[in-house]
Amino acid sequence: MKVLIADDHPLYREAAATQVRRLYRDAQVDEVSSLEELRATTARSSVPYGLILVDYYMPGMTSQALADLVTDLPEVPLAVMSGTARNIDVRAAIQAGIRVYIPKTSSSEYFAHALQMLLAGGSCIPSEILLDQSAAPGEVWLSQMSEREQQVLKGVALGQSNKEIGRTLGLAEVTIKLHLRNVFRKMDVKSRSEAAVKAVRAGLS
């Protein structure tokens, strides 16, 4: 697996690379320090990256630039790393389509869990944002969902992949995808992370 770590802090970049190599011993890890270098590196790579870790505050990075990355690299699992876990930053990353957010203060266990969830198709968002109750519970959209859709959504809130949700509910993965399409439409969200946040706030975890 090819992994790209984009961070303008050499020490953290080195630490992240060490963690990745410990988790995935055969991984080829490349490092860049800006959005411009990230774009150039992915463009010239003959083999697609299997994982990209992006610093939220490195040179050139904005919430729109992050959203563009998600759009331009739809098959590549992207995780955001940041020195803060402010709700506004996490929300911006979620809205950009990011499923995993790793504060730089996280433990090595959280780092490993976050990457495992991302590569399995799940999500991993800091508890700071999930426990924020500033938004009103989604009672309207919740009442519009069938019991099965709520069960699927609960799996998303727990960070499970479609395969794991399907195994738990005894359903095919393609059926889970169909349910999620309806769930996202009713919730008015575009990503698993957004759905997970709203689901936890509504008590579905």
N, C-alpha and C positions, 0 to 999 in steps of 0.2 A: 504494500500500500504506500502510495506517495502522500506525504503530508506537507502542507505549507503553513508556516507560522509567520504572521505579519504583525510586528510590534517594533516600535522605535526605541524600546528600552532593552539594550543588549543582555543585561543580566536576567531579566524576566524571560526574554526570548530563549536564552540558553536553558533556563530552568524548565520552561514549558517543553522544549525539545527533549530534555532529559526524561521528563515524565512520559512523553509520548513513546520514546524508545524503550522505556521500561515496560510500558503496557503492550507495545506492539514491536517485538524485537526485530522483526524483519522490515520495519518501516523505513522508507527513505525520507528523511526530513530535510526540507529546504527552508531557508529563512530570508525574510525581506523586512524592510523597516518603514515602508510607506505604501499608501494606496497605489501610487504610480508604479512602484516596483512590483507590487502584487499583480496589477493588471498586466504588466509586461511579462512577468514570469508565467502566469497562466496562459497567456496568448502564445508564447513560444514553446510551451511544454507539449511534447508529442504524445505523452501519456497523461490522461486526465488525473487530477488530484482526487484522492479518495476522502480527504478531510482537509479543511482549511480553518485555522484559528486566527481571528482578526481582532486586533486591539481597537476598541471603540474610539480612542482619542489619538491615534497615530496621525501623522501628517496626511492631509487630503481626505480624511474620513469624516463623513457627515451622515446623518440618518438617511438622506436621499441617496448618497453614494452606497450605503449599505444595502438599501432596497434595490438599487441597480445591480449590485453584485448578486443578490439572491435571484433576480430576474435573469441575469446573463449566465449564471452558473446553476441552473435548476437541478442538475443531477448531483451536485457536489454538496455534501453535508457541511454546513457553515456554523461555527460557534463564535460567539463574541466573548472577548476577554476585556475586563475593565478594572481600573483602579477603584471604581465606586460601584455601588449597587443602588443608586438613587432611583426612586420609582419612575421619574421622568425619563431617565436613560433606558431603563429596562423596558418601559412601555414603547419607546421609540424603536428599540431593537425588535420587539415583538411585532409592532406594526410594519416593520420592514420585512418581516417574514422569518426572522430568526427563531429557532426552537430551543436553543441552548445559550444560556448567559452565565459566564464564569467570572465572578469577582476575583481579583487578584489576591484577595485576602483569604480565599477558599483553601480548605485543607486538600492534601493530595488525594484523600478519599473522595471528596466532592468532585475534584477534577476528573478522576478516573470514572466515577459514576456518570458524570455529565457526558463524557465522550462515549461511553458504552450505550447510554440512552440514545444519543444522537445517531450513532451508527446502526442502532436497532430500529430507527424510525420513530423514536419517542421524543419527549421534550424534557427539559430540566431548567426550571426557572427558580431564582432565589426566593426563599420564603418571605423576604421583605416585601416583595410585590404581591405575592399570593395572599398574604395575610392583611394587605392593605384593604380596609373596608370603606374607603372614601367614596367608592361608586356604589350606587344603589343595586341591590340584588336583581338578577334578571328574571323576575317572576313572570313577566309576560311571555318571554320566549320559552321559559321553562314549562309553562302551562300548555304551550303549543306542541310539545314533544310527546311522542309515544313513550311507553315504559322502556321499550328496547332502545330507543334513541338515547334516553337518559342513561341507560346502562353503558352504552358505547361511550357517551360523553364522560361518564365517571372514569372509565378506563383511560381516556385522554388526560383527565385531571390528575390521575395517578402516574402519568408519564409512560404509560404502556404503549408499545407499538401496535399497529393493526393486527399483526400476527398474534401477539399476546392477548389482545382483546378478544380476537376470534377464538383462541384456545379456551379462554375463560368462559365465553358465552356459548361455545359449541357451534360457531358460525364460520363460514368460509371468509377468507380475507377480502375477497371481492365484495361480499355482502357488507362487511364493515365499512369499506370505502363508500358504498352507496348510502349507508346510514349517515356517515360523516358528511357527505355532500348535503344531505337534508339538514343535518344539525348545524352546519356552518351557515346555511342560508337562513335558518330560523334565528340564529344568534347574531346574524349580520357581522360575521368575522371572516377573515381570509386565511387564517393559519391555525395550526394546532395550538400554538402558544397562546394566542388570543383566546381561543376557546377554553384552554386550561385555566387561564386567569379568571375568566368570567364564571366558569364552573365552580372553582374553589370558593369564590366570593358568594356563590349561591348555595354553598354547602354540599356540593356533590363530590366530596373527596373522603 
